[in-house]
Each structure stands twice: as C-alpha cells, then as structure tokens.
Amino acid sequence: MRAQVLNAFNTPYELTTRPLPSPPTGHDVLIRVHAASYCHTDDVYASGAMGKTLPLVPCHEFAGTVVSLGTDAQTSTDLEIGSRVGVPGRAYHPCGHCNECLNGEDQIGYSVYCPKAGNNGITRDGGFQEFAIVDSRQVVPMPDELGFVETAPLMCAGLTVFAALKRCNLEVGDTVGIVGCGGGLGHLGVQYAIEMGYSVVGIDNADAPLRLAESCLKAKHSSGSHIFDARTTDAEAVLTILPAPKRIPLPSERGLPAVLILPESQAAFSFGMSLLRPHGKCVVVSFPEEGFHVSAKDLVFKDVEIVGSLVGSNRCAREMLQLTARTNVRANVRTWSLEALNELVEAYKKGEGGKLVVDLEASGLGELSGR
C-alpha cells in the first residue's frame, strides 16, 4: 500500500510503499482510508514542536470503510465489513481503568481523555495511507447523507469546535464570539453555532477567511450574526455595533456570554477576552507553545472563567455527525491526491481558510490483496 511518511521534522513527506498492516486483533479494526484531512496539528507536529515519533504517517482526522475486525470488535460493536466510519485521532487503546476511562461519558472502560491512550497520526500511524488500524471504540458510524471527503474534516475540526461550543453552556438565543471564525475550525463553528440556536460574532484578520465566514452566515440566513475584521475594528467598536439588550446595561456590563479562542496568538486571545461580559466564559482551543498572558483584572474584577477544550467524546462525535446530517453544515473543502500531499501543505501555509483534504479515491486505491 502507499503511505505518506514524515521521516524527519521540517522536511517534506515521502511517498512510500509499505506492507499492509497485520490483521486486527482485540478491539482493533482495519479500515480502507478514503479521505484524510490536514489539520493545524499536522503542521505543528511536522515542525518538531510536539511529539517525537518518527518515522510517522500523520493525519488524525480521516474516514473510510471497515475491511476486517478483531474478535472484540466483532462482539462488542455493530460494525461489520463495509461499514462507513469516521476516525478521530483519539483515543487508541485507552488503559480502561483510570478515572477518565471509568467516568461513563462513553462506554465504561473507554475515554478519549485517557492519559495513557495513543493518538492516530501523532503517537502512531494515521490516515495519510491507504489502510490503517484503528480502535473500534474510537470510530463513528457515518450517516448516509455524508460522504468520506465531507466527513474527514469533522473528525477533528468539526468535533473540536462542536465540543467547545457545548462547553459554553449557552441558551438558545444567546450570542457566542468566535475568534478565528474563517479558519478550518472557525467556519464550521459559525455553522454549528447557528444550527444550535445561537447568534455569532465572528472575528478574523485576513481577507480569504473573512470571506469564508461571511459566506457561512449568508448560507445560514442568520441576520443576528456579524463578522468583523480585527484589522479595522477593535473589541470596543464591536460591542458598540452589536444590538443592545432590552435592559440597557452599564458600559461595564456589556459583552458576550462566551467566546471561543481558535488562533494561537496573544492578540486573538486578548481580543476575545475584551468581548466578554462580566461572568463570561472564554473557551480556549488553541495551544501556543508560549501560552497566553491572562489579565488578573479579567479574572478578579470581571469574574471571567477560562476553560480549555481539547476534543469531544465519542458520544459527542456521534451527536455532531447526526446534527450535520440533518442540516447543511459542511466544511469548505479543497482536495488533493495522496501523491500531492506536499502541494496541499504549501497551500495550507497560505492561510486561506477552510479545510484541505487528501481524497484517496482520486489517488487510485490499492486493493487489499495487492501491495
């Protein structure tokens, strides 16, 4: 089979022919990968800023069909040969007995937050190859309404921003701020937020992402939502433009109940914090190596709550896919063949927003009995 391998940090991927993975055992399943999406984490990993596993086949958001199943997967899941599944990166082989695995969010003995679990595309080979071994407990059945290229970006970008929105604990009719609204996560977050009954205040600072976010609003016909260019409009101006609530608040009471911080920049974080009203919630998704500077005044005098959100549970992923299937939430996608992965990476570095996906069906899939 063909695979794109990262053999050294800060170098291009190398297209390689590899043997097929060994037949799956236990909870594992072998899937034929049909689509594999490129994530910001792939770029960070390739730079050497996280992880040490080399050589590695990256990609932790992909989709495919089940080819064979381990014994436990056959008896404990409804998967079968030919099942169409999305594959999030977390969590491969959780320990089964830590507090996370026993918390009951997913099935007992499994948690995407298990500190001992592996991650496809980060600690072990992921989706930039024709066939991959995954844990049957981490996969998500694909609704008939979704194709592989549509599903792959949802397995990290979609799931992460959907889970972050749920962490906001908003009520229908509330407004959420999304800083980085035109990126891979952001433009999906705009769509999910509106489908969840919220209005959106989107912030970005580049032409192409701003256009993408605006197009998402237009498609959703959300008249109460707004997109702002951070280069020309500061947080104070955003708050004055927004419609005032029925009870006119004091100037110090203005603001949003929650914001998502998606970019890895202090400026983005500070902008988002400035949008929050007293007792608001800041949900941080990004993880810059140098961290963020937090104002003690925001924490103490505004009583702002700051929480992190890594990824959603398997249960959350299923809820997210079902909502996607019922609506027209879709990632803005551009596709490349497996052979052209390095060209995809160059396009990613231009920062034009949306999601970039390897479509392996455009590459000529190898047969299971073949290479």
MARDRENRO-351223 format. One record per residue (C-alpha): y, z, x. Coordinates in Angstrom, 3 decimals, m for minus. Layout:
        Y        Z        X
        Y        Z        X
...
END
This chain:
        Y        Z        X
    0.000    0.000    0.000
    3.629   m0.437    1.029
    5.910    2.515    1.681
    9.449    3.008    2.958
    9.281    5.693    5.644
   12.022    7.749    7.279
   10.760    8.216   10.843
   13.929    9.721   12.344
   17.186   11.104   10.995
   20.221    8.804   10.867
   18.046    5.698   11.134
   17.108    3.020    8.578
   13.953    3.289    6.506
   10.960    1.384    7.882
    8.750   m0.643    5.544
    5.178    0.294    6.441
    1.657   m0.445    5.232
   m0.288    2.744    4.579
   m3.739    3.604    3.203
   m3.902    4.644   m0.430
   m3.760    8.405   m0.966
   m7.095   10.216   m1.234
   m8.476   10.653   m4.783
   m6.663   13.506   m6.547
   m8.255   16.929   m6.931
   m7.336   20.058   m8.903
   m4.069   19.647  m10.814
   m3.093   16.502   m8.901
   m2.809   13.024  m10.337
   m2.399    9.684   m8.594
    0.315    7.523  m10.075
    1.345    3.959   m9.524
    5.092    4.070   m8.920
    7.061    1.533  m10.963
   10.618    2.735  m10.305
   12.153    5.138   m7.776
   15.776    6.263   m7.917
   18.030    7.050   m4.949
   19.727   10.455   m5.039
   22.551   12.041   m3.061
   19.944   14.449   m1.691
   18.143   11.470   m0.130
   21.335   10.664    1.752
   21.783   14.291    2.842
   18.158   14.516    3.967
   18.363   11.287    5.957
   21.376   12.693    7.830
   19.303   15.623    9.104
   21.380   18.207    7.198
   18.395   19.573    5.251
   14.658   19.746    5.844
   12.586   18.957    8.898
    9.648   16.958    7.527
    9.256   13.670    9.424
    7.935   11.085    9.001
    8.612   11.199    5.268
    8.575    8.900    2.264
   11.695   10.123    0.394
   12.600    9.993   m3.319
   12.223   12.872   m5.748
   13.104   11.050   m8.989
   10.643    8.350   m9.967
    8.410    7.067  m12.756
    5.043    5.377  m13.047
    1.613    5.278  m14.667
   m1.357    7.576  m14.101
   m4.158    5.896  m12.167
   m6.580    8.808  m11.695
   m6.684   12.549  m12.363
   m8.030   15.644  m10.645
  m10.504   17.845  m12.514
   m7.942   20.457  m13.633
   m5.518   17.750  m14.727
   m8.225   16.227  m16.905
   m8.970   19.510  m18.697
   m5.557   21.169  m18.927
   m3.202   18.285  m19.823
   m3.028   15.452  m22.326
   m2.643   12.933  m19.523
   m5.041   10.052  m19.195
   m5.346    6.903  m17.152
   m2.449    4.676  m18.132
   m0.143    7.498  m19.237
    3.507    6.688  m18.528
    5.241    9.592  m16.801
    8.489   10.566  m15.173
    8.201   12.628  m12.000
   10.825   15.205  m10.975
   10.674   16.337   m7.356
    9.980   19.981   m8.200
    7.537   21.663   m8.147
    4.413   20.557   m6.303
    1.686   23.230   m6.107
    3.583   26.414   m7.067
    1.907   29.650   m5.998
    1.093   30.696   m9.581
    1.639   34.415   m9.152
    5.269   35.079   m8.115
    7.830   36.324  m10.633
    9.110   32.791  m11.162
    5.658   31.413  m11.951
    4.991   34.246  m14.390
    8.294   34.056  m16.273
    6.959   31.904  m19.095
    9.683   29.222  m19.145
    6.948   26.654  m18.638
    3.217   27.321  m18.744
    2.197   30.642  m17.175
    1.447   30.111  m13.501
    3.906   27.253  m13.076
    7.628   27.202  m12.347
    9.947   24.604  m10.869
   11.731   27.529   m9.194
    8.684   28.845   m7.315
    9.944   29.510   m3.749
    6.579   28.528   m2.289
    6.219   25.188   m4.069
    6.609   21.829   m2.362
    9.031   19.080   m3.355
    8.074   15.413   m3.561
   10.391   13.419   m1.331
   11.633   16.488    0.568
    8.693   18.558    1.857
    6.084   15.872    1.153
    5.965   12.160    0.437
    7.801   10.992   m2.660
    8.433    7.860   m4.650
    9.518    5.115   m2.242
    5.932    3.867   m2.083
    3.555    2.040   m4.373
    1.281    5.001   m5.135
    1.941    8.745   m4.980
    0.095   12.028   m5.515
    1.953   14.417   m7.833
    1.203   17.675   m9.639
    0.220   17.036  m13.255
    2.230   20.111  m14.290
    5.476   18.652  m12.961
    5.355   15.290  m14.740
    6.999   14.471  m18.058
    5.474   12.071  m20.614
    7.765    9.106  m21.180
    8.865    8.269  m24.742
    8.025    4.742  m25.825
   11.735    3.950  m26.115
   12.316    4.301  m22.355
   11.311    2.018  m19.504
   10.491    3.019  m15.941
   13.841    1.957  m14.455
   15.648    3.869  m17.223
   13.522    6.987  m16.728
   13.520    7.338  m12.935
   17.210    8.406  m12.593
   16.732   11.004  m15.322
   14.130   12.889  m13.299
   16.794   14.435  m11.059
   20.290   13.266  m12.007
   19.698   13.428  m15.749
   17.662   16.632  m15.687
   20.055   18.409  m13.334
   23.208   17.693  m15.320
   21.478   18.303  m18.671
   20.280   21.719  m17.466
   23.751   22.507  m16.109
   25.293   21.725  m19.494
   22.844   24.093  m21.154
   23.853   26.800  m18.656
   27.406   26.583  m20.053
   26.271   28.231  m23.313
   28.803   26.257  m25.321
   29.065   25.874  m29.077
   29.328   22.581  m30.922
   32.957   21.510  m30.854
   33.735   23.153  m27.514
   35.139   21.174  m24.591
   33.474   21.040  m21.182
   35.072   19.868  m17.947
   33.038   17.591  m15.688
   34.465   17.237  m12.187
   32.903   14.133  m10.655
   32.450   12.504  m14.063
   31.847    8.980  m12.787
   29.060    9.647  m10.309
   25.308    9.448  m10.784
   25.120   12.855  m12.457
   28.604   12.762  m13.914
   28.363    9.663  m16.074
   25.093   10.956  m17.526
   26.708   14.353  m18.079
   29.528   12.745  m20.054
   26.989   11.101  m22.356
   24.742   14.145  m22.756
   27.698   16.440  m23.430
   28.918   14.249  m26.282
   25.400   13.991  m27.742
   25.198   17.807  m27.586
   28.327   18.034  m29.715
   30.956   18.770  m27.041
   34.179   17.065  m26.083
   34.624   16.166  m22.431
   37.442   16.474  m19.940
   36.286   14.266  m17.073
   37.830   14.298  m13.600
   37.278   11.837  m10.760
   39.284   10.301   m7.932
   38.068    6.736   m7.345
   38.564    3.551   m9.333
   34.948    2.491   m9.966
   33.690    5.953  m11.053
   36.703    6.368  m13.333
   35.989    3.015  m14.975
   32.347    4.004  m15.454
   33.260    7.329  m17.057
   35.756    5.625  m19.361
   33.097    3.128  m20.426
   30.764    6.021  m21.302
   33.426    7.550  m23.536
   34.118    4.216  m25.190
   30.423    3.690  m25.905
   30.187    7.153  m27.468
   33.401    6.772  m29.529
   34.476   10.282  m28.516
   38.145   10.383  m29.462
   38.488   14.041  m28.483
   37.403   13.411  m24.884
   39.579   12.354  m21.965
   39.140   11.077  m18.410
   41.717   11.953  m15.746
   42.416   10.595  m12.282
   42.751   13.557   m9.912
   44.859   11.412   m7.572
   47.670   11.205  m10.120
   47.129   14.137  m12.490
   46.762   17.746  m11.366
   44.989   20.532  m13.279
   48.225   21.897  m14.763
   49.090   18.480  m16.167
   45.574   18.098  m17.620
   45.945   21.365  m19.518
   49.300   20.342  m20.987
   47.935   16.989  m22.137
   44.972   18.480  m23.984
   45.456   19.222  m27.695
   46.445   22.835  m28.308
   44.038   25.033  m30.286
   45.034   26.231  m33.750
   46.207   29.550  m32.347
   48.824   28.750  m29.711
   47.719   30.736  m26.648
   49.867   32.244  m23.965
   50.171   29.965  m20.909
   47.772   32.232  m19.047
   45.162   31.806  m21.805
   44.975   28.032  m21.677
   41.981   26.283  m20.310
   38.392   25.204  m20.849
   35.435   27.476  m21.607
   33.264   25.812  m18.943
   33.349   23.264  m16.140
   30.668   21.543  m14.062
   31.335   21.014  m10.343
   29.412   17.975   m9.119
   31.167   16.776   m5.897
   30.752   18.525   m2.558
   34.440   19.086   m1.883
   36.717   22.099   m1.939
   39.371   20.067   m3.723
   36.963   19.312   m6.562
   35.909   22.947   m6.817
   39.498   24.197   m6.844
   40.494   21.621   m9.453
   37.660   22.703  m11.720
   38.439   26.402  m11.332
   42.066   25.703  m12.264
   40.916   24.178  m15.556
   39.075   27.307  m16.691
   40.478   29.726  m19.215
   40.002   33.498  m18.766
   36.314   34.460  m19.046
   35.333   30.822  m18.489
   32.201   29.697  m16.703
   32.021   27.484  m13.609
   28.585   25.860  m13.167
   28.125   24.644   m9.586
   25.589   21.879   m8.981
   26.663   20.662   m5.535
   25.784   22.460   m2.317
   28.083   21.568    0.593
   26.839   22.942    3.898
   30.109   24.817    4.474
   30.128   26.267    0.951
   33.162   26.766   m1.303
   36.169   29.076   m0.950
   36.493   31.202   m4.091
   39.759   32.825   m5.138
   39.379   36.545   m5.793
   42.181   36.209   m8.365
   39.991   33.891  m10.419
   37.094   36.324  m10.277
   39.065   39.502  m10.895
   42.114   38.618  m12.978
   40.610   35.726  m14.959
   37.080   37.192  m15.036
   35.675   33.743  m14.307
   31.902   33.555  m13.977
   30.444   31.264  m11.293
   26.782   30.278  m11.533
   24.616   27.765   m9.720
   22.252   25.317  m11.378
   19.604   23.503   m9.351
   17.363   21.647  m11.775
   15.847   22.089  m15.203
   12.392   23.357  m16.067
    9.624   21.045  m17.181
   10.293   22.169  m20.745
   13.955   21.274  m20.278
   12.951   17.861  m18.891
   10.904   17.124  m21.996
   13.798   18.148  m24.242
   16.143   15.942  m22.218
   13.877   12.877  m22.480
   13.428   13.341  m26.226
   17.215   13.513  m26.705
   17.586   10.409  m24.535
   15.010    8.561  m26.607
   16.828    9.442  m29.861
   20.214    8.303  m28.569
   21.667    5.564  m26.436
   22.217    7.796  m23.382
   21.378    5.606  m20.425
   22.124    5.635  m16.723
   24.279    2.819  m15.401
   21.712    1.269  m13.068
   21.608   m1.340  m10.339
   18.209   m2.292   m8.932
   16.777   m3.392   m5.592
   13.288   m4.296   m4.464
   11.298   m1.889   m2.296
   11.869   m4.171    0.680
   15.626   m3.958    0.175
   15.907   m0.151    0.224
   18.223   m0.159    3.244
   20.540   m2.549    1.401
   20.542   m0.095   m1.501
   21.568    2.695    0.888
   24.509    0.648    2.128
   25.595    0.041   m1.455
   25.316    3.765   m2.166
   27.694    4.589    0.673
   30.414    2.555   m1.051
   30.573    5.261   m3.744
   30.935    3.031   m6.775
   29.169    5.403   m9.172
   26.105    5.027  m11.367
   22.503    5.134  m10.156
   20.765    2.864   m7.656
   17.070    2.305   m8.310
   14.164    0.675   m6.491
   12.291   m1.452   m9.019
    8.803   m1.790   m7.557
    7.813   m4.293  m10.200
   10.383   m6.581   m8.590
    8.682   m5.986   m5.245
    5.171   m7.073   m6.195
    2.957   m4.038   m6.748
   m0.206   m3.770   m4.703
   m3.443   m3.431   m6.627
   m5.201   m0.075   m6.475
   m8.211   m1.695   m4.874
   m6.024   m3.545   m2.400
   m4.076   m2.457    0.649
END
